[in-house]
Amino acid sequence: MDEIKRYRAFLDNGKTERECIKEIISLAEAEGYRNIESVDKLKAGDKVYYVQYAKSIALFRIGSAPIEKGMNILGAHIDSPRLDVKMNPLYENEGIVYLDTHYYGGIKKYQWLTLPLAIHGIAVSKDGTKKEIVLGEDDELAFCISDILPHMAQEQMKKSAGEFIAGEDLDLIIGLKESESDEKDAAKKKILSLITERTGMDEKDFQSAELEIVPAGKAKLMGFDQSMVLAYGQDDRVCAFTSLDAMLEENNAERTSCCLLVDKEEIGSVGATGMDSIFLENAASEVLARMEGGYNGLTLRRMLRSSYMLSSDVNAAYDPLNASLYDKKNASMLGGGVVFNKYTGSRGKSGASDANAEFIASLRKAMDEGGVKYQMSEMGKVDTGGGGTIAKYAAWYGMQVIDCGVAVLSMHSPWEITAVSDVLSAKECYKAFLGMR
């Protein structure tokens, strides 16, 4: 279970994108990877990484085959649903001090009430000083969003789940007025002084901060048989970790291997650190510029078009307590092995990337030859399920791509569930894929 212990540590150490990148670089450098900015020339066997704004990373191991013939790419995302602290968040209301938040990604808002929550992120002062912040992960400090007691919640309980709590009411309690002082905002000032004492931030520093509210606590083994993992952020860090782990162990593939771990998938892969940018193109160009023959636009296009990619993203696990939402024969089961999803999107495959049959056949052959346990699945019934991944942004280059990842129960909740055996199957799948010709 050493791999699962390392996986749990990865989740604990990487609750934000920046924390993930920091952990990934540490693991990669221990295996001989170097920042591409420190490298002038590349040849077969060399290992480098390219970082975008400390939130996305591309790792490359140069193969012996001409790079123009394409790469084998594992692509996952490292952002997860959460609450973000607003830019002017600190306020006092009737003696209670709050941080104002804005939710990120698809969440059920009511699930974030009355949970122990932590604050992770950075704050950057005007002089450029960067402060890394982790608050609420130990026994001395905790934060929470309050809820109404059942005795007084008659009207609240009549509302739909989507209306149960408004987004503007997802505000984090961080302090309380203790004295009878008549001074305006006395409690806010007291809490601000404590924030400054702990972090070095002043109130204006919130304006140039990236602070994320996440569930507090460590990843745990779940069940009497310890057959599952219970943790925050397994969508999609379970695929990020297994992709990275497979990449770091790969040393003999003919084709160049690449591992893309990107940001912003949960909000549409937007921005400079999302897959709907030219991040991959820029990273690949930097590699080409350091290889014999140098950068060439046509070579880059051929390289990307000839690549294979697994969009390493999770799939909804079959839930027997909500069986009516699934087409069981096309659902992914906990413990059923890594999941291949030919197409994503919703309803009539809207927004989907639909993999070619020839590519799927070659993957089936590689999985069977490697003894990998796998399953083919969709996400829910035709008129019920659906979702997007980074696959369609890779397909834009003309490469062969399919979604392939781990089944997750309670996806997008503060605490998600995966099967230990599926985590292990995912890594073996990704290793087999990297060896494909």
LINSULWO-V673965 format. One record per pair of residues at least 4 apart in sequence whose ideal C-beta (glycine too) atoms are under 7 Angstrom apart, sorted by sequence separation. I is the first residue (numbers start at 1). GAP is how many residues later the second one is. D is the distance in Angstrom with one decimal. If there is no record, write none. Layout:
BEGIN
i:gap:d
I:GAP:D
I:GAP:D
END
This chain:
BEGIN
i:gap:d
1:4:6.0
2:4:6.4
3:4:6.2
4:4:6.4
5:4:6.6
6:4:6.4
7:4:6.7
8:4:6.4
9:4:6.0
10:4:5.7
15:4:5.8
16:4:6.9
17:4:6.4
18:4:6.4
19:4:6.4
20:4:6.0
21:4:6.3
22:4:6.6
23:4:6.4
24:4:6.0
25:4:6.0
26:4:6.6
27:4:7.0
29:4:5.7
34:4:5.6
42:4:4.8
52:4:4.3
65:4:5.3
85:4:4.9
103:4:5.3
107:4:6.8
124:4:6.8
125:4:4.4
148:4:5.6
149:4:6.7
153:4:5.2
159:4:4.1
165:4:5.2
185:4:5.8
186:4:6.5
187:4:6.3
188:4:6.2
189:4:6.5
190:4:6.8
191:4:6.3
192:4:6.4
193:4:6.3
194:4:6.3
195:4:5.8
196:4:6.6
201:4:4.1
205:4:5.9
223:4:5.1
233:4:4.9
234:4:4.4
236:4:6.0
237:4:5.9
238:4:6.5
239:4:5.8
240:4:6.2
241:4:6.0
242:4:6.3
243:4:6.3
244:4:6.2
245:4:6.6
246:4:6.3
253:4:5.4
265:4:5.2
270:4:4.9
275:4:7.0
278:4:5.5
279:4:6.3
280:4:6.1
281:4:6.2
282:4:6.6
283:4:6.9
284:4:6.4
285:4:6.3
286:4:7.0
287:4:6.6
296:4:6.8
297:4:6.6
298:4:6.3
299:4:6.0
300:4:6.5
301:4:6.1
302:4:5.9
303:4:6.8
327:4:6.3
332:4:6.2
345:4:4.3
346:4:5.4
355:4:5.5
357:4:6.3
358:4:6.7
359:4:6.5
360:4:6.4
361:4:6.6
362:4:6.5
363:4:6.2
364:4:6.2
365:4:6.2
366:4:6.1
380:4:4.4
381:4:6.1
390:4:6.5
391:4:6.1
392:4:6.9
395:4:6.7
418:4:5.9
420:4:6.7
421:4:6.2
422:4:6.4
424:4:6.6
425:4:6.1
426:4:6.4
427:4:6.4
428:4:6.4
429:4:6.3
430:4:6.5
431:4:6.9
14:5:4.5
28:5:3.8
34:5:5.7
92:5:5.1
93:5:6.4
107:5:6.7
136:5:5.2
148:5:4.5
159:5:5.4
165:5:6.6
181:5:4.4
196:5:6.1
221:5:4.1
223:5:5.2
229:5:7.0
264:5:5.5
269:5:4.0
272:5:5.6
289:5:6.0
323:5:6.8
326:5:4.3
345:5:5.0
346:5:6.7
349:5:6.4
355:5:5.7
367:5:4.2
380:5:2.2
394:5:5.7
410:5:6.8
411:5:6.0
418:5:6.0
13:6:6.3
14:6:3.7
42:6:6.8
51:6:5.1
103:6:6.6
124:6:5.1
135:6:5.8
136:6:5.5
195:6:5.7
196:6:6.0
222:6:4.0
264:6:5.4
269:6:4.2
270:6:5.8
271:6:6.8
289:6:4.2
343:6:5.3
345:6:4.4
379:6:4.1
380:6:7.0
395:6:5.1
410:6:5.3
50:7:6.9
91:7:5.8
136:7:5.2
179:7:6.9
222:7:6.4
250:7:5.4
264:7:5.2
269:7:4.2
288:7:4.7
332:7:4.3
345:7:2.9
367:7:5.1
378:7:6.7
379:7:6.1
394:7:4.6
410:7:5.4
49:8:5.7
50:8:4.7
122:8:5.7
123:8:4.7
148:8:5.6
156:8:6.5
221:8:6.5
222:8:4.1
268:8:7.0
288:8:6.9
318:8:5.4
344:8:5.1
379:8:5.7
408:8:5.2
409:8:4.0
14:9:4.8
39:9:5.6
49:9:6.7
90:9:6.3
91:9:6.6
122:9:6.4
177:9:6.3
264:9:5.9
265:9:6.9
343:9:4.4
344:9:6.5
408:9:6.7
13:10:4.9
49:10:4.6
89:10:4.6
122:10:5.6
123:10:6.3
177:10:3.7
219:10:6.1
220:10:4.9
247:10:6.1
263:10:3.8
264:10:3.4
265:10:6.8
285:10:5.9
318:10:6.6
343:10:6.8
391:10:4.9
408:10:5.6
89:11:4.1
122:11:6.5
176:11:6.4
192:11:5.8
220:11:6.9
262:11:6.7
263:11:5.8
288:11:6.2
343:11:4.2
36:12:4.3
48:12:5.4
121:12:5.4
175:12:5.9
219:12:3.4
247:12:4.0
262:12:6.3
288:12:5.9
342:12:6.5
391:12:5.3
406:12:5.5
10:13:6.2
34:13:7.0
36:13:6.5
120:13:6.8
262:13:5.0
318:13:4.0
342:13:5.1
33:14:4.5
34:14:5.5
35:14:6.2
36:14:4.9
47:14:4.9
85:14:5.4
86:14:4.5
119:14:6.4
120:14:5.4
318:14:6.5
389:14:5.3
32:15:5.3
33:15:6.3
86:15:6.4
175:15:6.8
244:15:5.9
285:15:5.9
317:15:5.8
318:15:5.2
407:15:5.9
33:16:5.2
46:16:4.8
85:16:5.8
86:16:5.6
119:16:4.5
175:16:3.6
243:16:5.4
284:16:6.1
317:16:6.7
406:16:4.9
45:17:6.4
84:17:6.3
118:17:6.4
119:17:5.7
174:17:5.9
215:17:4.3
244:17:6.8
262:17:6.7
315:17:4.7
317:17:4.8
406:17:6.2
44:18:5.4
83:18:4.2
84:18:5.1
118:18:3.4
214:18:6.0
342:18:6.6
43:19:6.5
44:19:6.3
117:19:6.4
118:19:5.0
284:19:6.3
42:20:5.4
44:20:4.6
83:20:5.3
84:20:5.1
260:20:6.3
284:20:6.5
406:20:5.1
28:21:5.6
83:21:6.9
240:21:5.1
405:21:6.5
82:22:5.1
81:23:6.3
82:23:6.9
340:23:6.9
25:24:6.9
81:24:3.5
119:24:6.7
315:24:4.4
81:25:6.1
118:25:6.9
145:25:5.8
404:25:6.6
33:26:6.2
81:26:4.7
116:26:5.0
117:26:4.8
145:26:6.7
315:26:5.6
117:27:6.1
145:27:5.9
146:27:6.1
116:28:6.5
145:28:7.0
83:29:6.6
115:29:6.7
143:29:5.1
144:29:5.7
236:29:6.8
21:30:6.6
114:30:6.3
143:30:6.5
28:31:6.0
143:31:5.7
113:32:5.2
21:33:5.4
24:33:5.8
112:33:5.9
114:33:5.2
21:34:6.3
113:34:4.2
338:34:6.7
340:34:6.1
344:35:7.0
18:36:5.2
21:36:5.6
337:36:3.3
338:36:4.9
339:36:5.5
340:36:5.2
341:36:5.7
347:36:6.4
18:37:6.3
337:37:4.7
341:37:6.6
351:37:5.3
17:38:4.4
337:38:5.3
339:38:4.9
341:38:6.9
353:38:3.7
336:39:4.4
347:39:6.4
353:39:4.0
363:39:6.9
346:40:2.6
172:41:5.9
345:41:5.7
346:41:6.9
351:41:7.0
359:41:4.2
333:42:6.7
344:42:7.0
353:42:4.7
360:42:6.5
332:43:5.6
344:43:5.8
345:43:7.0
359:43:6.4
344:44:6.0
356:44:6.2
332:45:3.8
344:45:5.4
331:46:5.9
355:46:6.6
330:47:6.1
344:47:6.6
355:47:3.8
330:48:4.8
353:48:6.1
110:51:6.2
327:51:6.7
374:51:6.9
113:52:6.6
373:52:4.9
108:53:6.5
372:53:6.3
110:54:4.5
326:54:5.8
327:54:5.3
109:55:6.9
110:55:5.6
117:55:6.4
325:55:5.4
326:55:6.4
374:55:6.3
109:56:5.1
325:56:6.3
372:56:4.9
372:57:4.8
20:58:4.3
109:58:6.5
112:58:6.2
370:58:6.5
325:59:5.3
344:59:5.8
342:60:6.5
372:60:5.5
17:61:5.2
109:61:6.1
17:62:5.4
315:62:5.5
340:62:6.1
341:62:4.1
367:62:6.4
370:62:3.6
135:63:6.8
316:63:4.9
103:64:5.8
315:64:5.8
316:64:6.2
340:64:5.1
339:65:6.8
367:65:6.0
133:66:5.3
338:66:6.3
339:66:6.0
366:66:5.0
103:67:6.2
338:67:7.0
339:67:6.8
366:67:6.4
131:68:5.7
338:68:6.6
339:68:5.4
101:69:5.2
131:69:5.2
243:69:4.8
316:69:6.7
101:70:6.1
131:70:6.5
366:70:5.2
100:71:5.5
101:71:6.2
336:71:6.7
99:72:6.5
98:73:4.2
99:73:4.4
239:73:3.7
334:73:5.6
98:74:6.3
142:74:6.5
239:74:5.9
333:74:6.6
362:74:6.9
98:75:6.1
99:75:5.6
239:75:6.2
332:75:4.0
334:75:6.1
98:76:6.7
123:76:6.7
238:76:6.4
313:76:4.3
96:77:6.1
97:77:5.4
236:77:5.4
97:78:3.7
123:78:4.8
133:78:6.6
236:78:5.6
311:78:5.0
97:79:6.8
137:79:5.7
235:79:4.7
311:79:5.4
96:80:5.9
125:80:5.9
136:80:5.0
311:80:3.7
95:81:6.4
95:82:3.4
123:82:4.6
311:83:6.5
124:84:4.7
335:84:4.5
338:84:6.5
123:85:6.8
124:85:7.0
309:85:4.8
334:85:4.4
337:85:6.4
123:86:3.9
335:86:5.4
83:87:6.0
122:87:6.6
335:87:6.5
338:87:4.5
121:88:6.4
122:88:5.5
334:88:6.9
337:88:4.5
338:88:4.6
121:89:4.8
97:90:5.1
121:90:3.9
309:90:5.6
311:90:5.7
313:90:5.4
315:90:6.1
317:90:3.8
319:90:6.3
97:91:5.3
121:91:5.2
308:91:6.6
311:91:6.8
314:91:4.7
317:91:5.7
338:91:4.3
95:92:5.6
119:92:5.6
120:92:5.2
305:92:6.0
307:92:4.3
308:92:5.0
309:92:4.1
310:92:6.5
311:92:4.6
312:92:6.1
313:92:4.7
314:92:5.4
315:92:5.3
316:92:6.8
317:92:4.3
92:93:5.0
304:93:4.0
305:93:3.9
311:93:6.8
312:93:5.2
97:94:4.6
119:94:6.1
120:94:5.8
305:94:6.1
310:94:4.3
314:94:4.5
92:95:5.1
304:95:6.1
316:95:5.6
92:96:3.9
117:96:5.3
118:96:5.7
91:97:6.6
117:97:6.9
314:97:6.5
90:98:6.2
117:98:6.3
118:98:4.0
117:99:5.8
115:100:5.9
116:100:4.2
19:101:6.6
116:101:6.6
90:102:6.5
16:104:4.9
18:104:6.4
15:105:5.1
16:105:6.1
101:112:5.9
90:113:6.2
275:115:4.0
90:116:6.7
89:117:5.7
276:117:5.2
88:118:6.6
275:118:4.2
312:118:6.9
87:119:6.1
88:119:7.0
87:120:4.9
310:120:6.8
85:121:6.9
269:121:5.7
310:123:5.5
85:124:7.0
269:124:5.9
265:125:5.7
85:126:3.9
84:128:5.9
85:128:6.7
262:128:6.5
308:128:6.6
82:130:5.0
83:130:3.8
82:131:6.1
82:132:5.3
80:153:4.0
80:155:6.1
80:157:6.8
77:159:4.7
78:159:6.0
76:160:5.2
106:160:6.9
105:161:3.4
78:162:5.1
104:162:6.6
105:162:6.0
76:163:4.1
104:163:6.6
76:164:4.1
239:166:4.4
76:167:5.0
239:167:6.2
238:168:4.8
74:169:4.0
74:172:6.8
74:173:6.4
235:173:5.7
234:174:5.8
235:176:5.4
235:177:6.5
257:177:4.9
238:180:5.6
72:181:6.7
235:181:6.2
242:181:6.3
246:181:5.3
250:181:6.6
253:181:5.3
232:182:5.9
234:182:4.3
245:182:5.3
249:182:6.5
253:182:5.4
255:182:6.5
72:183:5.1
78:183:5.2
232:183:6.1
254:183:5.9
71:184:6.1
79:184:5.1
231:184:6.8
234:184:5.4
242:184:4.2
246:184:3.6
250:184:4.7
70:185:6.5
71:185:4.5
72:185:5.5
73:185:4.4
74:185:4.8
75:185:4.0
76:185:5.7
77:185:5.3
78:185:6.5
79:185:5.9
81:185:5.7
230:185:5.6
231:185:6.6
238:185:6.1
242:185:4.3
246:185:4.5
69:186:6.8
71:186:6.7
77:186:6.9
79:186:6.0
80:186:6.7
71:187:4.7
73:187:6.2
79:187:5.2
230:187:5.7
239:187:6.6
243:187:5.4
247:187:7.0
59:188:5.8
77:188:3.6
242:188:5.9
246:188:6.2
61:189:6.3
65:189:4.5
67:189:5.2
228:189:5.5
229:189:5.0
63:190:5.4
64:190:5.3
65:190:5.3
228:190:6.5
63:191:5.2
228:191:5.6
229:191:6.3
63:192:4.7
227:192:6.3
228:192:6.4
63:193:4.2
227:193:5.5
62:194:5.4
63:194:6.7
229:194:6.8
61:195:6.8
222:195:6.4
16:196:5.1
60:196:6.3
61:196:4.5
60:198:5.3
15:199:4.8
59:199:6.8
215:199:4.3
58:200:6.3
59:200:4.4
215:200:6.4
58:202:5.2
57:204:5.2
56:205:6.7
12:206:5.0
56:206:4.4
12:207:5.8
56:207:5.0
11:208:4.3
55:208:4.2
8:211:4.0
15:217:6.7
20:217:6.8
27:217:6.7
31:217:4.6
56:217:4.4
15:218:6.2
55:218:4.1
53:219:6.3
11:220:4.8
20:220:6.9
24:220:6.0
28:220:6.6
52:220:6.6
53:220:5.4
8:221:6.7
27:221:6.5
52:221:5.3
11:222:6.0
58:222:6.8
8:223:6.9
14:223:6.5
56:223:5.8
67:224:6.4
4:225:6.9
58:225:4.0
11:226:6.0
10:227:7.0
52:227:5.4
60:227:5.5
10:231:4.8
68:231:5.2
71:232:6.9
50:233:4.2
70:233:6.1
7:234:5.3
68:234:5.0
73:234:5.6
75:234:5.7
68:235:5.4
73:235:6.8
50:236:5.8
67:236:5.6
70:236:3.1
71:236:4.5
72:236:5.3
73:236:4.1
74:236:5.5
75:236:5.4
76:236:4.0
24:237:6.3
69:237:5.6
70:237:4.1
75:237:6.1
76:237:6.6
70:238:6.7
74:238:5.4
42:245:6.4
17:246:4.9
42:248:4.3
41:249:5.6
42:249:5.1
36:250:5.5
40:250:6.5
39:251:6.1
115:299:5.9
111:302:5.4
112:302:6.3
111:303:5.7
107:305:6.1
108:305:6.9
106:306:5.4
77:313:6.2
75:315:5.6
75:319:6.3
81:331:5.1
74:356:5.5
72:361:6.1
72:362:5.1
72:364:6.0
4:416:5.5
7:416:6.1
4:419:6.5
3:421:6.4
3:424:6.9
END
